């Protein structure tokens, strides 16, 4: 791919160079977090909860060749009128270079399972060629440019895997404008995540459909045939539809699904190329759907059913806090699933917890925190999850503020820990040898530290 120099970036964005000793310096990937800057990168001075301009000097000291900023900051900088607008433009340019170089792009969206599915796809496609994927769940207008720039800066990138999230109608369209040449677009499901911002599931479906609307007839739309709102998107795309799901109508489907004592699914996968057994290393029956979606992507890109099944069976969880198993003394298993939460993923996590304990007779314990961005539906949604935990026979420890109170109300437990410190104290008294303890909540609920503290620095299994 043709590299970008500081002079080229300034010309493309209408920016000016300040304190730049050599405008021909080649820029590597983009980065918006000064703590993670690597040598040769361009630091983006984004404004959010904290102003990136305040970290420009730190970023250059860490190895950034320059920063993209809205005013001079005393270090090498390309100064532009609007950093976000400039980043979007540059990302589009890099996407064009990648497309011209033959890189094939896969994008994934959905209310739940995006990161797990992205991680699975990123472990399948290297069989076909060098692959770059979104790190963690950097799936918004800040994170997508970082991923595209990593691909552009790599020595080779045959496949680019992008996770795309949305907080409202139009957001995914904006992301696809930065990476417009999608080869495969995946819509997993339409649930209730961010319901408070969208207003209805129909609006959520409208936003998710933006991913497939611009596909050309030679590209592929991978859709969940079992979700009616996703299945309806077949009428909104010109792309070739590849169905995944658990029914006979799916091009890629599963049957003979069983769960082992740790809640990991085994099944027979059927594709248009044949059938093959799969034994997942990931916890939860819901991971079957994510695996089918990943296999459908691989199939659309030319991978055989046998190869796909073998790689799915070997795939591991890559993103910390996504159903991460930790062990502590006394045979206690801590399931760290505290990276994010919504009603759909909460139900799936509780089902997985019960599956892990049903055959072994171990006691299921759930430490649940807030599910954010649910709007007016938040009290009812939390009470429903609390009631589900009660009905499943799960010992519930709610953590946090009002949301924890609603969870407690639903479960009829009457007591909630106000914060993670209190929760840890409660758990140290409550947890018995052999228990399986699920820790789950929205990322801002801050339960990941609780999971690791409870596991006493346990190690991944």
VOFIGU-24452 format. One record per residue (C-alpha): x, y, z. Coordinates in steps of 0.25 Angstrom, whole numbers, plus 5000, padded with zeros to 4 digits. Layout:
REM residues N
XYZ...
This chain:
REM residues 461
500050005000500550144997500950205010500550345015501550445019501250565028501350655016500350565009499350565021499450725021499150725007497950635008497350705020497650845016498450845029499750925032501050865038501550915051502950885058503150775047504650755044504350665032503050665025503450535017503350445029502450325027501350315037500950175042499650145049498750245056498550245071497650325080498150265094499450325098499750205107499750115095500550195085501650115077502750165070502450225056500950255059500150375057499450425070498050475069497650585078496250555080495250625089494350545098494350525113495850575113496450655102497550585094498250715092498750705106499450575103500150615090501550635097501350495104500950425091502250485084503150445095502550305094502950295079501850365071502450435059501450545060500050585065498750625057498250745065497350865064498450965069499950955070500350875083501850895083502250765077502150725062500750735057499850745045498850855049497450845044496050905046495350785051496150655055495050565054494650605040496150595036496250455042494950415034495550465021496950395023496250265027495450275014496750295006497450175013496250085011496350124996497750084996497449955003496349924993497249944981498349854988497349744988496949745003495649685005494749745017493849685026492949765035492049715047490949785054489849735064489249765077490049655084491249565080491949655071493349645078493249495080492849475066493949575061494949495070494549365063494649415049496049475052496449335056495849265043496349365032497849345034497649215028497349295015498349405017498949515026497749575035497649705043496349715052495849815061496449815075495549795087494249855083494749985077493549995068493250145067493750265059494950265068495350125067495050085053496150185047497150115056496849975051496850025036498150095038498749975045498349895032498950005023500250005031500449855032501449785022500249705016498749705019497849605011496649615020496149735029495149705040494349825045493349825057492349935055491449985067490350095067489750185077488650235067488150235053489250275043490450235051490750115043490550185030491650285035492550165038492350105025492650235018494050215024494150075019493250075007493749945000493149835008493249695003492449635014491449695023490949625035489749655044489649565056488349605063487449715067487249725082487049835092488449885094488450045094486950035094486950165102487650235090486850175079485450175085485050035079485549905073485049955059485950075060487149985064486849895052486850015043488150055048488749915047488249905032489150015028490249915028489649835016488949945008490149985000490649844996490749824981490249694975491649624975491749644991491149565002490149595013490249495024488949495032488249425043487149345038486549325052486349475055485149525047485749675048487049625042486449535032485549645027486849715023487049625011486049715004486949835007488249785000488649754986489749664992489749514991489049465004489749355012488749315023489249255037488449195048487949075054486749045044486748965031486649095024488049135027489249115018490149105030489449035042489648945054488948825059489248715070489648835080490148785093490848855105491948795113492148815128492848955126491749005117492448995104491648945092491948835082491048825069491048775055491248895045490548885032490948975020490748965005492148905005491848795014491748765029492748755040492848745055493148865064493548865078493649015083494549055094493649175097492549165108491149175105490049125096489949265089491349245084490849145074490149255067491449345067492149225062491149195050491249345046492749335046492749205038491749275028492749385026493849285024492949205014492649335006494149355005494449215000494849135012494448985013493448935024494548845029495548955030494549055037494148945047495548915051495849055053494649085061494948965070496349025073495849175074496049235088495449355094496349475091495649595098495849605113494549605120493749535109493349395116494749385122494949265132495849295144496149195155496449215169496849125181495649035186495248995172494449125170494249165155494049315153493449345139493849485136492849545126492849685131493349755118491849795114490449755117489049775111487749695114488049595103489449565107489049555122488049445118489149375110490149385121489149335132488749215123490249185121490449185136489349095139489848995128491248995134490648955148489548865144490248735142491348755152490448795163491248925166490649045171490349165162490549305167490349425159490949565162490149655153490349805151489649915143489249905128489350045123488650125111487350055113486550185115485150165121485150015120486350005130485549975143484649865136485849805129486749795141485549735149485349635138486749595139486649585154485449495153486149405142487349385152486349345163485549255153486849185149487249155163488449255163488949315175488949465172489849575177489449715171490449825171490349975168489250075170487850085165488049975155488549875166487249905174486449875162487149745160486949715175485449745174485349645162486049535169485349565182486649565190486449705196487949735198488949795188490449835189490649985188491949965181493049865177493749875190492449835198492149725187493549665189493349665204492049595202492549495193493749455202492749415212491749355202492549275192492849125195493849025189493348975176492449105173492349155159492249315160491849395148492249545148491549625138491049775135491249885126492649925124492450055132491949985144493449945146493249795150494449745143495349785155494449715164494549585155496049585156496049615171495049505174495949405166497149455173497949475161497449345155497949295141497149275128496749135126
